[in-house]
Amino acid sequence: MDFKLLMIFVDQDRTDRVLDAARDAGATGATIINNAQGKGLEPHLTFFGLEFMAARSVILILVEARRSSAVLEAVAQAGELDESLDTGIALELDVSRALGLSEHIKALSKEHPLN
C-alpha cells in the first residue's frame, strides 16, 4: 500500500477544523505538534517594533496515496489556506517506506478493498 505524508501548518485556532475535515475526507489519524513558530513573507510588528509570532500547529497526516488529494483539498479549504499570506500552508510528500502500519493496513483493506 502506498502512502503520502501531508504536512499542514496552521494557526492553532484552525487545528480542530482542519482535523475534522481531514477525517471526513478519509484520513484515519494525525499527529499534532503545538506551539510551533515561524516567520512568513512579511513580519507582523507590534508595539516597540517587536515581531509577533502567533502559536501554530504542525499537523502530520499519513494517508493512503489514493486518498491524499481529497484530504489535502479538504484541509486547505477548512484551514482557509488560500485566503491570505498568513493563514498557513499544506504540502504532500511521497513516503518511500513506513513501518508499524500493519494493523492500519488491515483495517483500511477491510473498509475499502482494492479492486
N, C-alpha and C positions, 0 to 999 in steps of 0.2 A: 504494500500500500504506500502511495506517495503522499508526502506531507509538505505543507508550506508553513513558515513562521510569519505571523502577522505581528508587527510592532506598531503600537498606536501610542502617540504622545499627546495627551490632552490635559487641560486644567482639571484639577481634582473634582470640581463640581460637575463635570460631564462624565465622570467614570461610570456611574451606575447606568446612565442612559446608553453608553457605548457597550457595556457588558450585556445589558438586556437585548440590545439589537443584535449583538454577535450570537447570543444563544438562540434567538428567534430565527436567525439565518442559518443555523446549523452547527455552530461551534459547541463543543462539549465541555469546555473549561477554559480557564485563563489564569495567568499569574500576574499579579498587580504589584508594582513597585511604587510606593507612595513617596511623596516629598522629594521628587526629583526636581532639579532646577536646570535651566538652560537659558541661553541668550538667543534672541531672534534677530531678524533683519535690522530692526531699529530698537534702541534701548528705550525703556519706559522709565523716565526720570520722575522722581518725587521731590519733595521739599529738600532743600540743601543739596540738590543735584545728585542725590543718591539714586542708584538704579534699583527699581522694584522688580523682583523676580517671584512671580506667583508660584505656589506649590503645584506641581504637575504630577500626573500619574503616567507611568510607562506600563502599558498593558501588553503582555506577551500571550499570543494565542497560537497554539499548534493545531492546525486544522487540516483535514483531509484535502488533498490538492483539488479534487473536483468541486469542493465547496468553497474554496478560498475566494474566488471572485465575488460570490454572493455575500460572504461575510465581510469582505473588505468594503464593498459598496455600502452595506448596511451600517458599518461603524463610521464610515465617512459621513454618511447622511445624519446619523444620530449625534455625532460629535460636531456637526456643522463645520467640517474641516475646511471647506472652500469659501467660508463666509468672510474671513478677513485674514490678515497676516499672522495673527497671534492665536488662532483657535486650535492649532495643533496639526500634526501630520500622521499619516499612516503609511506603512510600507510592507512589502511582501518579499520574503526571502525563500529561496529554494532550500530544502532540507535534504542533504545527501544521505543522512543516516540518523536514526533515532532509536534509542533503546528504552526499555521499560514500558512499552506500549502494548504488549501482547493482549492484555485484558481489554484495553480500549478498542483494539482492532477487532477482537471477537464481538464486542458489543456493537460496534459500528456495522460489522458484516451481517449481524442478525437484523438490525434495524433497516439497513439499506444494502441488500445483497447486490453484488456486481453481476450484471447480465452478460 
